[in-house]
Amino acid sequence: MSTPTSPIEQFEATGSHFEVGFAIGKRFAEQIHRLFDNYRFLQHQVWPYHRTPEGQARYQELLDLNRARYPDYFAELEGLAQGAGRPFADLFLANMRGEYREYLYGLYAHGCSDCAVVTDEMALIGHNEDGEPEFRGNMYAVHARVEGKPAFTALSYPGFLCGNAFGFNAEGVCFSVDNVRPRDARVGVGRHFIARSLLEAHSLDDAIERVTVPGRALGFSYTIGSVRERRIVHVEVAPGTHHVYEIRGCYFHANHYQELTDVDQIIGPSSRARVERASLLLQDSPPLDDAGILVVLGDQANERYPIYRTVASPDEDTTLCTALFDLDSRRLRIYTDHPVLAPKEFIEFTI
């Protein structure tokens, strides 16, 4: 049995990008300070590197580039920092955490799991949001309406831009995000800024165009659905290339490139084990409904590297929650505990 998570608080914010960020930062200042004061990767790895001449130069390059490319989201991040009363550098460094990991090789590769299915009977995206234990109980759901942009709902981490976990918008675009580790790190646009732009997508093609924007520093992989089009795609994105896979039947993805086989990457033992285990499950008992998706995402048969994770050595991550998008019923459920052992522990949203 997993350790129960805290309820996910919901918060509404409206206004300009800065005003939305400021409102979120002010409301969740306590969570932001608690997380950042105890965020080991930030305190013990990124900040020492940031204080070196090389780190200072890298910071300025990333700062200037991302501010020029995404001024609206940059303003949103400034609002988050001011609302919380936290130095902007803390938030910017955290939101560039993936890019900084690539300058600090040898660190553990974190990430999530996705299981999607598209048939004539169902169109579903299931997602385990996995991360460091520090994030447990600190996450919240934001309902935001930025002036002139589609309203959106997203699961959010304290001090982070919305979009790097999962969410949906008023255009019927929904998505989840998985970490990947290409070795070809570049100075470029940050993944969290790109993922934030997904919440403004108007269609599936628009969403694909947004996540494959040129000048990327690293990569993510995205499972993206369109309620209006009743389509789901998985997009693997590396710094200089990408692959779009149209899902028909069942598809599982973890934290390494499965379609971009020529990309030099780091494949962690957990990601490899989760994909291998899920392949067996999908072959033997392909999901016939949403409960079948949850069975896959809740699997713990591999005690060392389970699909549903519990910070049990040698696996350093934990599953923070599980999301299930149903495109046909226009519904998102977030399971705040194990989706099979505690299936009634969820909150629900209409897409």
C-alpha positions as CSV (number, residue, x, y, z in Angstrom):
1,M,0.0,0.0,0.0
2,S,1.3,3.4,-0.9
3,T,1.5,6.3,1.5
4,P,-1.6,8.5,0.9
5,T,-1.0,11.8,-0.7
6,S,-2.5,15.1,0.6
7,P,-5.6,16.4,-1.2
8,I,-4.8,18.5,-4.2
9,E,-6.1,22.1,-3.6
10,Q,-7.7,23.9,-6.4
11,F,-7.2,27.6,-7.2
12,E,-8.6,30.1,-9.7
13,A,-6.7,33.0,-11.2
14,T,-7.5,35.6,-13.8
15,G,-5.8,38.6,-15.4
16,S,-2.6,39.2,-17.3
17,H,0.2,36.7,-17.3
18,F,2.0,38.6,-14.5
19,E,-1.3,38.9,-12.5
20,V,-2.0,35.2,-12.8
21,G,1.5,34.3,-11.7
22,F,1.4,36.8,-8.8
23,A,-2.0,35.4,-7.6
24,I,-0.7,31.8,-7.7
25,G,2.6,32.8,-6.0
26,K,0.8,34.7,-3.2
27,R,-1.7,31.9,-2.5
28,F,0.9,29.1,-2.4
29,A,3.8,31.1,-0.9
30,E,4.0,28.7,2.0
31,Q,4.3,25.6,-0.3
32,I,6.8,27.4,-2.5
33,H,9.1,28.3,0.5
34,R,8.7,24.8,2.0
35,L,9.6,23.1,-1.2
36,F,12.5,25.4,-2.3
37,D,14.1,25.4,1.2
38,N,14.2,21.6,1.0
39,Y,14.7,20.9,-2.7
40,R,17.9,18.9,-2.6
41,F,18.7,19.1,-6.3
42,L,18.4,22.9,-6.3
43,Q,20.2,23.5,-3.0
44,H,23.0,21.0,-3.4
45,Q,23.6,20.8,-7.1
46,V,22.2,23.8,-9.1
47,W,23.1,26.6,-6.7
48,P,26.7,25.6,-6.2
49,Y,27.1,25.4,-10.0
50,H,25.3,28.7,-10.5
51,R,27.8,30.5,-8.3
52,T,30.7,29.5,-10.5
53,P,31.8,31.7,-13.5
54,E,30.6,29.0,-15.9
55,G,27.3,28.8,-14.1
56,Q,26.8,32.6,-14.1
57,A,27.5,32.7,-17.9
58,R,25.1,29.8,-18.5
59,Y,22.4,31.5,-16.4
60,Q,22.6,34.7,-18.3
61,E,22.5,32.9,-21.7
62,L,19.4,31.0,-20.7
63,L,17.8,34.0,-19.1
64,D,18.2,36.3,-22.1
65,L,17.1,33.6,-24.6
66,N,14.0,32.5,-22.8
67,R,12.9,36.0,-21.9
68,A,13.2,37.0,-25.6
69,R,11.3,33.9,-26.9
70,Y,8.5,33.8,-24.3
71,P,8.1,37.2,-22.7
72,D,4.5,36.4,-21.5
73,Y,5.6,33.3,-19.6
74,F,8.7,35.0,-18.3
75,A,6.3,37.7,-16.9
76,E,4.2,34.9,-15.4
77,L,7.3,33.5,-13.7
78,E,8.2,37.0,-12.4
79,G,4.7,37.2,-10.9
80,L,5.1,33.9,-9.2
81,A,8.3,35.0,-7.6
82,Q,7.0,38.4,-6.5
83,G,3.7,36.9,-5.2
84,A,5.6,34.3,-3.1
85,G,8.3,36.7,-2.0
86,R,11.0,34.4,-3.4
87,P,14.1,35.5,-5.4
88,F,13.5,35.2,-9.1
89,A,16.7,33.3,-9.6
90,D,15.3,30.4,-7.4
91,L,12.3,30.0,-9.6
92,F,14.1,30.4,-12.9
93,L,16.8,27.9,-12.0
94,A,14.1,25.4,-10.8
95,N,12.2,25.8,-14.1
96,M,15.4,25.1,-16.0
97,R,16.1,22.1,-13.8
98,G,16.2,19.7,-16.8
99,E,18.6,21.9,-18.7
100,Y,20.8,22.2,-15.6
101,R,20.9,18.5,-15.0
102,E,22.5,18.1,-18.4
103,Y,25.4,20.3,-17.2
104,L,25.7,18.1,-14.1
105,Y,26.0,14.6,-15.5
106,G,25.7,11.6,-13.4
107,L,22.5,12.7,-11.6
108,Y,19.5,10.4,-11.4
109,A,17.0,10.5,-14.2
110,H,13.5,11.3,-13.0
111,G,10.3,10.9,-14.9
112,C,6.7,9.7,-15.4
113,S,4.7,7.0,-17.2
114,D,2.0,7.3,-19.8
115,C,-0.5,4.6,-21.0
116,A,-2.9,5.6,-23.8
117,V,-5.5,3.8,-25.9
118,V,-7.6,4.8,-28.9
119,T,-10.2,2.4,-30.3
120,D,-13.7,2.8,-31.7
121,E,-14.9,2.3,-28.1
122,M,-12.6,4.5,-26.1
123,A,-10.0,7.3,-26.3
124,L,-8.0,7.5,-23.0
125,I,-4.8,9.0,-21.7
126,G,-3.5,7.6,-18.4
127,H,-0.5,9.2,-16.7
128,N,1.5,8.6,-13.5
129,E,3.0,11.8,-12.3
130,D,6.3,10.7,-10.8
131,G,8.9,12.9,-9.1
132,E,11.1,13.5,-6.1
133,P,9.6,12.9,-2.6
134,E,10.0,16.6,-1.9
135,F,7.0,17.3,-4.1
136,R,4.6,15.0,-2.3
137,G,1.7,16.9,-0.8
138,N,2.9,20.3,-2.3
139,M,1.1,20.2,-5.7
140,Y,-2.1,22.0,-6.6
141,A,-4.5,22.4,-9.5
142,V,-4.7,25.8,-11.2
143,H,-7.8,27.0,-13.1
144,A,-6.5,30.1,-15.0
145,R,-8.0,32.5,-17.5
146,V,-5.3,34.8,-19.0
147,E,-6.7,37.7,-21.0
148,G,-7.1,36.8,-24.6
149,K,-6.0,33.2,-24.1
150,P,-7.9,29.9,-23.7
151,A,-8.8,29.1,-20.1
152,F,-6.9,26.1,-18.8
153,T,-6.6,23.7,-15.9
154,A,-3.2,22.2,-14.9
155,L,-1.6,20.3,-12.1
156,S,1.2,22.5,-10.9
157,Y,4.3,22.3,-8.7
158,P,5.0,25.2,-6.3
159,G,7.1,27.8,-8.0
160,F,6.9,26.2,-11.4
161,L,5.2,27.3,-14.6
162,C,2.0,25.4,-15.3
163,G,2.3,22.8,-18.0
164,N,5.2,20.5,-17.1
165,A,2.9,17.8,-15.6
166,F,-0.5,17.5,-17.3
167,G,-3.5,19.7,-18.1
168,F,-6.2,20.8,-20.6
169,N,-7.7,23.9,-22.0
170,A,-11.0,25.3,-23.2
171,E,-10.1,24.3,-26.8
172,G,-10.3,20.6,-25.8
173,V,-6.6,20.0,-26.0
174,C,-5.3,17.8,-23.1
175,F,-1.8,16.4,-22.5
176,S,0.7,14.8,-20.2
177,V,4.5,15.2,-20.1
178,D,7.3,12.7,-19.6
179,N,11.0,13.4,-19.0
180,V,13.6,12.1,-21.4
181,R,17.4,12.5,-21.3
182,P,19.1,13.3,-24.6
183,R,22.8,13.8,-24.3
184,D,22.9,16.5,-26.9
185,A,22.1,19.4,-24.5
186,R,22.2,22.9,-26.0
187,V,21.7,26.4,-24.9
188,G,18.2,27.1,-26.0
189,V,14.5,27.4,-25.1
190,G,13.6,25.7,-21.8
191,R,11.3,22.7,-21.7
192,H,9.0,24.3,-19.0
193,F,8.4,27.4,-21.2
194,I,7.6,25.2,-24.2
195,A,5.2,23.0,-22.1
196,R,3.5,26.1,-20.8
197,S,2.7,27.1,-24.3
198,L,0.8,23.9,-24.8
199,L,-2.0,25.2,-22.5
200,E,-2.7,27.8,-25.3
201,A,-2.9,25.3,-28.2
202,H,-6.1,25.5,-30.3
203,S,-5.8,22.1,-32.0
204,L,-3.7,19.0,-32.2
205,D,-1.6,20.4,-35.1
206,D,-1.1,23.6,-33.2
207,A,0.0,21.7,-30.1
208,I,2.5,19.6,-32.1
209,E,3.9,22.8,-33.7
210,R,4.3,24.4,-30.2
211,V,6.3,21.5,-28.7
212,T,8.5,21.2,-31.7
213,V,9.4,24.9,-31.9
214,P,13.0,25.4,-33.2
215,G,15.8,26.3,-30.8
216,R,15.0,23.7,-28.1
217,A,17.6,23.2,-25.3
218,L,16.6,19.6,-24.6
219,G,13.5,17.6,-25.0
220,F,10.3,16.2,-23.4
221,S,7.9,13.6,-24.6
222,Y,4.2,14.5,-24.8
223,T,1.0,12.5,-25.0
224,I,-1.5,15.0,-26.5
225,G,-5.2,14.5,-27.1
226,S,-7.8,16.6,-28.8
227,V,-11.4,16.1,-27.6
228,R,-12.8,17.8,-30.7
229,E,-10.8,15.7,-33.1
230,R,-10.9,12.5,-31.0
231,R,-7.2,11.9,-31.7
232,I,-4.2,11.2,-29.5
233,V,-0.6,11.4,-30.5
234,H,2.7,10.9,-28.7
235,V,5.4,13.3,-29.6
236,E,9.0,12.6,-28.8
237,V,11.1,15.8,-28.9
238,A,14.9,16.0,-28.9
239,P,17.0,19.1,-29.3
240,G,17.4,18.8,-33.1
241,T,14.7,16.3,-34.1
242,H,11.2,15.0,-33.2
243,H,8.8,12.2,-33.9
244,V,5.0,12.2,-34.0
245,Y,3.2,8.9,-33.4
246,E,-0.5,8.6,-34.0
247,I,-1.9,6.2,-31.4
248,R,-4.3,3.5,-32.5
249,G,-4.7,0.7,-30.0
250,C,-2.5,0.8,-26.8
251,Y,0.7,2.7,-26.3
252,F,3.0,3.0,-23.2
253,H,5.8,5.5,-22.7
254,A,8.2,6.1,-19.9
255,N,11.4,8.2,-19.8
256,H,13.5,7.3,-22.8
257,Y,13.0,7.7,-26.6
258,Q,11.3,4.7,-28.1
259,E,10.7,6.1,-31.6
260,L,13.8,8.3,-32.0
261,T,16.1,5.4,-31.9
262,D,19.1,7.3,-33.2
263,V,19.2,9.9,-30.4
264,D,22.1,9.4,-28.0
265,Q,20.4,9.3,-24.6
266,I,20.5,8.2,-21.0
267,I,18.1,5.3,-20.2
268,G,17.6,4.8,-16.5
269,P,16.9,1.3,-15.1
270,S,13.5,2.3,-13.9
271,S,12.3,3.6,-17.3
272,R,13.6,0.5,-19.1
273,A,11.9,-1.8,-16.5
274,R,8.6,0.0,-16.7
275,V,8.5,-0.2,-20.5
276,E,9.3,-3.9,-20.4
277,R,6.7,-4.7,-17.8
278,A,4.0,-2.6,-19.5
279,S,4.7,-4.3,-22.8
280,L,4.0,-7.7,-21.2
281,L,0.8,-6.3,-19.6
282,L,-0.5,-4.8,-22.9
283,Q,0.3,-8.0,-24.8
284,D,-1.4,-10.3,-22.3
285,S,-4.3,-8.1,-21.2
286,P,-4.8,-5.0,-23.3
287,P,-7.0,-2.4,-21.5
288,L,-10.7,-2.7,-22.3
289,D,-11.8,0.3,-20.3
290,D,-10.4,3.0,-18.0
291,A,-10.0,0.5,-15.2
292,G,-7.6,-1.5,-17.4
293,I,-5.5,1.6,-17.9
294,L,-5.3,2.1,-14.1
295,V,-4.3,-1.5,-13.6
296,V,-1.3,-0.9,-15.9
297,L,-0.4,2.3,-14.2
298,G,-0.9,0.8,-10.7
299,D,1.3,-2.3,-11.4
300,Q,4.0,-3.1,-8.8
301,A,5.0,-6.6,-9.9
302,N,8.6,-5.5,-10.3
303,E,9.6,-4.8,-6.7
304,R,12.8,-3.0,-7.7
305,Y,11.4,-0.8,-10.4
306,P,7.6,-0.8,-10.3
307,I,5.3,1.2,-12.7
308,Y,3.6,2.7,-9.6
309,R,6.5,4.0,-7.6
310,T,7.0,4.3,-3.8
311,V,10.6,5.6,-3.2
312,A,11.7,2.0,-2.4
313,S,15.4,1.5,-3.0
314,P,16.9,1.4,-5.6
315,D,14.1,3.6,-7.2
316,E,14.4,7.1,-5.9
317,D,11.1,8.5,-7.3
318,T,7.6,8.2,-6.1
319,T,4.2,8.4,-7.9
320,L,2.7,11.6,-6.7
321,C,-0.7,11.1,-8.4
322,T,-2.3,9.4,-11.4
323,A,-4.3,11.2,-14.1
324,L,-6.9,9.7,-16.5
325,F,-8.3,11.7,-19.4
326,D,-11.4,10.3,-21.1
327,L,-11.9,12.2,-24.4
328,D,-15.3,10.7,-25.0
329,S,-16.8,11.7,-21.7
330,R,-14.7,15.0,-21.6
331,R,-13.4,14.1,-18.1
332,L,-10.2,14.3,-16.2
333,R,-9.8,12.3,-13.0
334,I,-6.8,12.8,-10.7
335,Y,-6.3,9.9,-8.4
336,T,-4.5,11.1,-5.3
337,D,-3.6,7.7,-4.0
338,H,-3.0,4.3,-5.7
339,P,-5.5,4.1,-8.5
340,V,-6.3,0.4,-8.0
341,L,-5.9,0.0,-4.2
342,A,-7.8,3.3,-3.5
343,P,-9.9,3.9,-6.7
344,K,-12.3,6.3,-4.9
345,E,-9.6,8.7,-3.9
346,F,-9.9,11.1,-6.9
347,I,-11.0,14.6,-7.9
348,E,-12.8,15.2,-11.2
349,F,-12.9,17.9,-13.8
350,T,-14.8,18.5,-17.0
351,I,-12.7,19.1,-20.1
